[in-house]
């Protein structure tokens, strides 16, 4: 094979534009003993492909598709999922247990303190109700204006 054609073929090969026949010619050239000296660096590449083609996988691959193996896998998977859920629930309970014990439940021993706290709560409630009533009045004004315009 001419050297200039070979170099063009090599460039096409590295660009991924060669056909199977052209690649076969390259493999034949690099497997021969008369390879140009500046192309010696590509000889192991094409030599690897011919050596890899002759290799065969001889190990036995175990199949897990038996019903008993599937049942065993499913059993272990369900056990692992149960343990994960229990650990998550236990961790949540452990870290939130102290928070529930320290909360004030709203009970007071002194009636005067209880009366003051109840007054505070009712005033907050009445303020929110008053805000709600203002918005209802605004809606009523809107309805009257709309009825005047559309009637």
C-alpha positions in Angstrom: 0.0 0.0 0.0 1.4 3.4 -0.8 2.5 5.5 2.2 0.5 8.6 1.3 -2.7 6.6 0.9 -2.1 4.9 4.1 -1.6 8.1 6.0 -4.9 9.5 4.5 -6.6 6.2 5.5 -5.2 6.6 9.1 -6.6 10.1 9.4 -10.0 8.9 8.2 -9.7 6.0 10.7 -9.1 8.4 13.6 -11.9 10.6 12.5 -14.2 7.6 12.4 -15.0 7.8 8.7 -13.5 4.5 7.4 -15.4 1.5 6.1 -15.0 -2.0 7.3 -12.9 -2.8 4.2 -10.6 0.1 4.8 -10.1 -0.9 8.4 -9.3 -4.4 7.3 -6.6 -3.0 5.0 -5.1 -1.1 7.9 -5.1 -4.1 10.2 -3.4 -6.2 7.5 -0.8 -3.5 6.9 0.1 -3.1 10.6 0.2 -6.9 11.1 2.8 -7.2 8.4 6.5 -6.9 9.1 7.2 -3.9 6.7 5.6 -1.0 8.6 7.0 2.5 8.0 9.2 3.7 10.9 7.1 6.8 11.6 4.0 4.6 11.8 5.4 2.0 14.2 3.6 3.7 17.1 0.2 2.6 15.7 1.3 -1.1 15.3 0.3 -2.1 18.9 -3.1 -0.5 18.5 -4.0 -2.7 15.5 -2.2 -5.6 17.0 -4.4 -5.4 20.1 -7.5 -5.7 18.0 -6.4 -8.9 16.4 -5.3 -10.3 19.8 -8.6 -9.2 21.4 -10.5 -10.9 18.6 -9.0 -14.3 19.6 -9.8 -14.0 23.3 -12.7 -15.9 24.6 -14.6 -15.6 27.9 -14.4 -19.1 29.6 -15.8 -18.4 33.1 -19.2 -19.7 34.0 -21.7 -17.0 34.9 -24.1 -18.1 37.7 -27.8 -17.5 36.9 -30.0 -16.1 39.7 -33.2 -16.7 37.8 -34.4 -19.7 39.8 -37.7 -19.1 41.7 -36.0 -20.0 45.0 -33.2 -17.5 44.5 -35.8 -14.8 43.6 -37.8 -15.6 46.7 -34.7 -15.4 48.9 -33.7 -12.0 47.3 -37.2 -10.7 47.8 -37.2 -11.8 51.5 -34.0 -10.1 52.2 -35.1 -7.0 50.4 -38.3 -6.8 52.5 -36.3 -7.4 55.7 -33.9 -4.6 54.8 -36.8 -2.2 54.0 -38.5 -3.0 57.3 -35.3 -2.4 59.3 -34.7 0.9 57.4 -38.3 2.1 58.2 -37.9 1.1 61.9 -34.6 2.9 62.2 -36.0 6.0 60.6 -39.1 6.0 62.9 -36.9 5.3 65.9 -34.5 8.2 65.1 -37.4 10.6 64.5 -39.0 9.6 67.8 -35.6 9.8 69.7 -34.8 13.3 68.5 -38.4 14.7 68.9 -39.2 13.1 72.3 -37.5 15.8 74.4 -39.2 18.5 72.5 -42.7 17.2 73.4 -41.8 17.0 77.1 -40.6 20.6 77.4 -43.6 22.2 75.8 -46.0 24.3 77.9 -49.4 22.7 77.7 -51.3 25.9 78.6 -52.3 25.0 82.1 -51.8 27.5 84.9 -52.0 27.0 88.7 -52.7 30.7 89.3 -56.2 31.8 88.1 -55.1 35.5 87.6 -52.2 34.4 85.2 -54.6 32.1 83.3 -57.1 35.1 83.0 -54.4 37.4 81.6 -53.2 34.8 79.1 -56.8 34.1 78.0 -57.3 37.8 77.5 -54.2 38.0 75.3 -55.3 35.1 73.2 -58.8 36.5 72.7 -57.5 40.0 71.8 -55.3 38.4 69.1 -58.3 36.5 67.8 -60.5 39.6 67.7 -57.9 41.5 65.8 -57.8 38.8 63.2 -61.6 38.7 63.0 -61.7 42.5 62.6 -59.3 42.3 59.7 -61.5 39.6 58.1 -64.6 41.8 58.6 -62.9 44.7 56.9 -62.2 42.6 53.8 -65.9 41.4 53.8 -67.0 45.0 53.8 -64.7 45.7 50.8 -66.2 42.8 49.0 -69.7 44.1 49.7 -68.8 47.5 48.3 -67.4 45.7 45.2 -70.6 43.8 44.8 -72.8 46.9 44.9 -70.6 48.7 42.4 -70.7 45.7 40.1 -74.5 45.5 40.3 -74.8 49.2 39.5 -72.5 48.8 36.4 -73.9 45.6 35.0 -77.7 46.4 35.7 
